[in-house]
Amino acid sequence: MEYVIVTGTSRGIGFELSKLLADAGYKVLALSRNEKPIKSLNHKNIEAFSFDVSSVEDRDDLSNYLKDKKGNVIALINNAGKLINKPFLELTEEEFMAVYEVNVFGVAAMTRLIIPFMDKNAHVLTISSMGGIQGSAKFPGLSAYSSSKGAVLTLTELLAEEFKETGPAFNALALGAVQTEMLEEAFPGYEAPVSAKEMAEYIMDFALKGQKMYNGKILQVSSSTP
């Protein structure tokens, strides 16, 4: 069975992306701590799991599921993200670590888990942020979030080099403002020029085809600041 795996599917881009992929006929494993929104779709092509990318037990369960199904993963879309908007001196060590647990360590762990279920032509696509791009506009309160998004960009480049002979391909999209709940947390009241569904359409196309043209690349997908 061929699967596309999407993390962070309870809302925003991940939710819309799962729907679009499923409607296009792909078997989607939709992973999110809150699986109820995506399960409520009752879509025949979506398997929704309550899943925390930072949980060893949850990752073991996913690995066993794929082994049982003899799963072949054609694309892993690392979309799950955690954001805390708080001045640096007010951030606790636990809060800073919590952001990295999802945005960096969770991405690394998921990628390590899924690679054995992929072939040379598969694609690991990580959703990052313009805030992680060196030299881009930076904003107070996002020290943990934006620095974590920078970390996975470098990780993407390194993994592409390490697996360039055997595959899969690794790329990352650094997104600008998209109208989601997370944007509201970062920039209350800001109206983005792009909807979650519009960005999901772009991500779906890139996740399925982008590895033919790109490997180890960071693409900036933004028409605004932030």
N, C-alpha and C positions, 0 to 999 in steps of 0.2 A: 504494500500500500504506500502510495506517495503522499507526503504531507507537507504543508507549509505551517511552520510554528510561529505564532505571534505572541509576544508577552505584553502585559499591560493592556488587557482588552476590555476592562470594565467601563471605559469611558473614552471620549475624545477620539484621537487618531486610531488607536488600537481597536476600538469598537467598530468604527467605520471600515477600517481595513479588513477586519475579519469578515464583515458582511459582504464587502466587495469581492473578496477572494472566493468566498463560499458561493456567491451568486454566479461567479464565473466558472464554477464547477470544480474548484480545488478543495481537497480535504484539509480542513483547518483545525489545528490544535490550538485553542484559544486559552491562554494561561493568564490568570489574574487572581489576586487575593480575594476579590469579590466576583464570583463567577455568575451571580444571579442575573445581571443585565444581559449578558450574552446568551445565557441558557434560555432566557425568556423568549428569544427569537425562535426557538424550536426548529432551527435550520438543520436539514438532513446532512449537510456537509460540514457542520461544526461540532467538534467535541470540546466541551468547555470543562476546565478543571480549576478547582480552587488551588491556587499555586502561588508560592512566595519564592522569588528567584534566589533569595538568600537562605532558603531552607534546604539543608542536606536531605532530609526525609522526602520533601516534595520532589527534589531532583531525582532521587533514587526511584521514586514511584513512576516518574516520567520515563526513566531509562527502562524500567521493567515493562511498562506499557508498550514502548516502541519495540522491545525485543519480542514480546508476545505477538505483536501485530506484524513482525518482520518489516518494520517501517523503514522507508527510504525518505529522508527529508531533503526536499529540493531547495528549500529556503528557510533560514532562521532569521526572523526579524526581531532584533533586540530593541523593543520599544518601551518596556517598563521603565519608569523613572520616578525618582523621589525628589521633591523640591521643598526646601525650607527657606523662607524669606525672613532673615533676621540679621541685624548688625553683627559683624564678626566678633566683637568683644562680648556679645550676649549669647553667642552660640556655645552650647556645652560641647565637650568632647564627644559625648554620646550622640548628640544630634549630628555633629559633623561626620562621625563614623557611620551613622544610620544612612546618610545620603550616599556615602561611598559603598556601603554594603549592597545597595540596589544598583546604583549607576555604574559602578566599576567592578567590584568583586562578583556581583550577580551576573553581569555580562560575561566576565571571564569564565565563571563556573558553568553557565549555560552553554557557552561556546565549546568548552572542553567536553561537556556531556554529549553534545549533538554531533560533533565532527565524525565520530565513528559510524554514524547513521547516514553520512553524506557521501556522494561520489565526487569525482573531479569537477563536474559541471555545476555543482551546487553553489549556493550563495549565502554567506553570512553578512547580513546588513544590519548595522547598528545605527539607531536613531540618536543623533547627538544634537547639539545646539550651537547657534552662532556665538553664544557666550563662551564656548570652548575654543573658539578660533583665536589664535594669538594675533593681537593687533586690532581685533574687533572692538566695538563699543562695549564697555563693561558697566555694570550697575550695582549700586550699594545693596547689601543684603543677600547677594547671591554668591558669596564666596565659596561655599561648599558645593552648590549646584554647578556653577559654571566651571570651577576647577575640576570637578569630577567628569564633566562632559569633555574637557580637554584631555583628560587621561585616556578615555576610550578612543579618542582619535589617534593618539600615538599607538595604542594597543592594536588598532586596526591595521596600521602600516606595518607593524612588526609581525603580526600573524600572516599577513599577505606574503611577506618575504619568507617566513618560515615554511609556509605550505605552498609555495609557488610551483613546485614540481608535481605535487600530488593533488592539489585542490583541497578544499573548496576555495572560491574567491572570497575576499573580504573587502567591503567598502563601508563607508559611513556617510550619512547625510546630516549636515549641520543645518538645522531648521531655524528660520527666523520666526516671526510672530505668526501663530496659528490660533484661531479662535477656539480655545479649549478652557476647561476648568483650571488647568495648570497655568495657563497664561494669566488668568484672573488672579491666581495666587501670587504670581511674580509682579504683575503690573495691573493692579486693580483699576478697572474702568477703561483700560486701553482696548480699542477696537481694532482687531487685526484685519488685514486685507484678504486673508485666506481662511476659508472654513476648514474644519476638521475633515470633512468629506473630500474637499478638493485636494488637500494634501495627501489624504489616504489614496486617492486615485493615482497621484504621482508616485507615491512610494510603492504601490502594488506593481506598477509597470516597471519601475527600476529594480525591485526585488526579483522579478521574474526574468528580466532581460539584461539588466545593467552589467552583470558579470561577464557578458560577452565582449563588452567594450572597456570595462574598468576593472582594475584589481589594485588594492592598496591605496585607493584614492579617497579623498575627503571632498565631497561636493557641497558647496554652500547653496542652500535653497532658501533664498530670502529676497524679498522685494521691499523691505522696510527696516527701520531701526526703531525700537527693538525688533 
